[in-house]
Amino acid sequence: MKRTNRILKPCILLSVLITFLPIFSNGVEAAIGTNKVTNIGAIIDVNSRIGKEEKTALEMAVQNFNLTSTNHELSLHLRHPGEDPLQVAYAAEELIKEKKVKVIIGMDKWEEAALVANIGNQYQIPILSFATPAITPPLTTLRWPFLMRMASDGSEQMRCIAALVGCYNWRKVVVIYEDNVYGGESGNLALLSEDLQEVGAEIEYHLVLPPFSLSTDLKDVVQHELIKLQKDTESRVFIVLQSSLPMLTYLFREAKNMGLVGRDTAWIISDSITSFLDSMNNSVISSMEGALGIQTYYSSSSSYQSFEAQFRKIFRAEYQDEDNFLPGIQALRAYDSIGMVTQAIEKFGSDSISPKMLLNSVLGSDFTGLTGEIHFKDGMRSDAPILRIVNVVGKKYKELDFWSPNLGFSKTLYAEDGKERCSNSSVCNITGCLSGPVIWPGDLNDRDPKGWALPTNARPLRIVVPKRTSFDKFVTFKTGEALPEGFCIDIFNEVVERLNYSLPHEFFEHDGLYDEMIEGVYNKTYDAAIGDITILAERTKYVEFTQPYAESGLSMIVPFANKDSAWIFMKPFSLETWLVSGAIFIYTLLIVWFMEHQSNPYFRGPLKVQIENALWLLSCSLFFIHAEKLYSNLTRIVVVMWLFVVFICTASYTANLTSMLTVQRMEEPNFSEYKSFQTKHLTVGCDNDSFVQNYLESVLGFETDHIKIIGHENDYPTEFEKKTIAAAFLELPYEKVFPR
C-alpha cells in the first residue's frame, strides 16, 4: 500500500500540472497580448558612418525601453531610400500608411527633412529631424507645424569659425565644400561671409567639389581643383564646411602631396567634418595634421559612459570593418529622440495618445538626455550649443578651448570659472587666441601661420612702382637703374630686413596714373604697389593699404609777398603807440621845466630858451646821460621814471625793427582764400596725380581750364616767377619738401 501511494503522488502532481498548464499558457499569452505597441519610423542612410551610428543608437534605445517597460513596447521600422530626397518622401509615406508609425525620426539632410515635413503635415505625424537649415526660413513653424529639429542651426558655428580667423588676423580665406546638388551650403556661406566681415576678413575663393556619388575619377577631380586653387589664390587659410568621408580623404591626401598642408597654412574643419575624426583610419587622420576642428560639446556624464560602453560593444559586433567604435553627436541625438518619444508615451499611454498630443508633449518636454538639456522653441532646440575646439595631432586629436556666444574662447566651460579672453565681436591682437599650444601644419612651434602663400625665387612678389613722380625724393626710377629709389623704397627695404623670413620680390615700373596701379593690384597683375600713394575711400574698396607712414592732407602754397618800404622804421610801433609816447614826452618836459626853472640857472632866461633846454635835456636822455645838473629831488624822480619808460620803448622798438629787417615774414594765407582765385579766374597748379586734380574740380569747384598740371617739383618756382599760376595745391608730404 505504501508503495502504491508513492507512485500515485507523482502521477497526481503530473496530472495537476497538465491540467493547469493550458491555464498558465493562456495567462502568459494574455499578458503578452496586453502590451501596447507603438510603431516608430526611422529614415537614415545606413551605408554612411553616421547612419550606422544612428541605427545602432536607435536600436539600443528601443531595446532598453522594451526591457524595462511592463505594458508598452516599441517597434522600430528602418528605411534607407538612398540619396534621392523624393525616395525619402516616398519612404515616409509608406511608413505612415503601411506601418502606421506615430512618429518619424532621422533625415540628416535639410532637403530631405523639408520633404518629410510636408508628408507629416499631410498625415499629422510628428517628424523629428537631425538636420536643420543654416538660416531658418520665415514662418517655419506655420509651414511645418509637425516638424521638430534636434540640431541647432549653423549660425553659432559660423561665428566660432570667424572668431578663429579674426583672432589670428587672417584677412582672406578659402572655403571648401562638397556640392550636394541642392545647394545645402548656401546658408552657411552667407552666414560665414557676414561674420568674417565683422572681423575684417573675406572669402577669397570658393572650392566646390562635385558630389561623391557623381564622381567617376575622384582623385583627378580633386587634383584639378586644388591646382586651380594654388594658382589663383594667395590665401592659405582653408575652411572645410561640408564633405563626405571619402571626399574628405582624397581632399587632404592630395592637398598634403601638393604642399597645401604645410608651413604657414591653416585648416579649419566644421562640426560635420570633425564628427568623422573618431571613425577615420590612422592614415587619413595623419594627413590632417595640425587642423583645427569645431566640435559640439556634450558632457561625459555617468549615463553617457554607460551608453558608450553598450554602444561600443554592439557597434563592434555589427560593424567589424570599422576602425573606431566611439559614438558621435548624431548617435546621441538619435538616442535622445527615442527618449523624448517614450517619455510622452509613458505619460499618456500609447493607445490614448494622438499625434498632436505626442507633438505637444515633445515640444513642451523638459528632457535631459545625452546631449544635455533639451528644450524646444519654434520647433528647434532653444539651447545654444557649446562648441569645443580640437586640434588634430598625429593619429588622434586633442581638445583645446571651449567656445560659446557669450563667453567666447575659454579654457573653462562656465564664465564664472574663467574670464573671457576673446570673442568674435572684438579681434584679439595677441599672438594666439587659443590657450594652446596649437600644433599647426608643418609644426610651427614658435609662431602662428601667416595664412598666405609666401613668395619664392620661382614665384617672387611682383611689386609695381611709379616710374616718374612729381617729387623724386619719395620714389623714382633713375635712368639706367634697375631698382627704384626714394623714401618709400627705403621704408620697404627696412621692413623686409626686419622680417624673420625671406621675401623674394621684383619691381616693375609704371608710367601712368596711380589709379591704374591700384587696378593692377586688384586684378592680380601685380601682388603689391609701393609709392607715394594716397589712401582714399574709393581705393580701399579694391585693395588693402598698410598703416600710413606720412601725414595726409592738402595744402595751398602761394608766393611770398615782400612788404618792405622806406617808412619801415615807423612800423615797429602803431600810430596809437607813437601818439601816447609823444604825449608822455611832452608831459614829462613840462614837469621838468616847472620844477627846475626857479632854482636851476640852466632853465632861466627867456621862455623860449628854457623850453629848448628842457627839450634838449629829455631828448639827450634817449641816447646818453646828460651832464646838466638837476637841483630838485622830485625832478630827479621824474627823470628816473622817464628813463625807465625810454628803456622799455627803446628795447621794444629795437626788437620789432630787427625782426622786420632780418626775417622775411609773409602772412600765411587762409585755405579758404582759394575762392578769390576762382573769382579772379586765376590759374592754380597741382601735380600729375589724378586725385588732386579731381579734388580741385569736383570738391573745390575749379574749372579745368584754370588748373595747370606741373610735371616736376622744380617747375613750381619757375611757374610762380612767370606768374602763370597764383597758387599750388600739394599734399602735405610734398609741401614739407617743397623748394622754398
Buried (B, 14 or more C-beta within 10 A) or exposed (E): EEEEEEEEEEEEEEEEEEEEEEEEEEEEEEEEEEEBEBBBBBBBBBEBBBBBBBBBBBBBBBBBBBEEBEEBBBBBBBBBBEBEBEBBBBBBBBBBEEBBBBBBBBBBBBBBBBBBBBBBBEBEBBBBBBBBBBBBEEEBBEBBBBBBBBBBBBBBBBBBBBBBBBBBBBBBBBBBBBBBEBEBBEBBBEBBBEBBEBBEBEBBBEBEBBBBEEBEEBEEBBBEBBEEBBEEBBBBBBBBBBBBBBBBBBBBBBBBEBEBBBBBBBBBBBBBBBBBBBBBEEEBBBBBBBBBBBBBBBEEEEEBEEBBEBBBEBBEEEBEEBEBBEBBBBBBBBBBBBBBBBBBBBEEEBEEBEBEBBBEBBBEBEBEBBBBEBEBEEBBBEEEBBBBBBBBBEBEBEEBBBBBBEBBBBEEBEEEEBEEBBBBBBBBEEEBBBBEEBBBBBEBEEEBBBBBBBBEEEEEBBBBBBBBBBBBBBBBBEEEEEEBBBBBBEBBEEEEEEEEEEEEBEBBEBEEBBBEBBBBBEEEEBBBBBBBBBEBEEBEEEBEEEEEEBEEEBBBBBBEEEEEEEEEEEEBBEEEEEEEBEEBBEEBBEBBBBBBBEEBEBBEEEEEEBBEBBBEBBEEBEEEEBEEEBBBEEBEEBBEEBBEEBEEBEEEBEEEBEEBEEEEEEEEBEEEEBEEBBEEEBBBBBBBBBBBBEBBBEEBEBEEEBBBBBEBBEBBBEBBEEEEBBBBBBBEBBBEBBEE
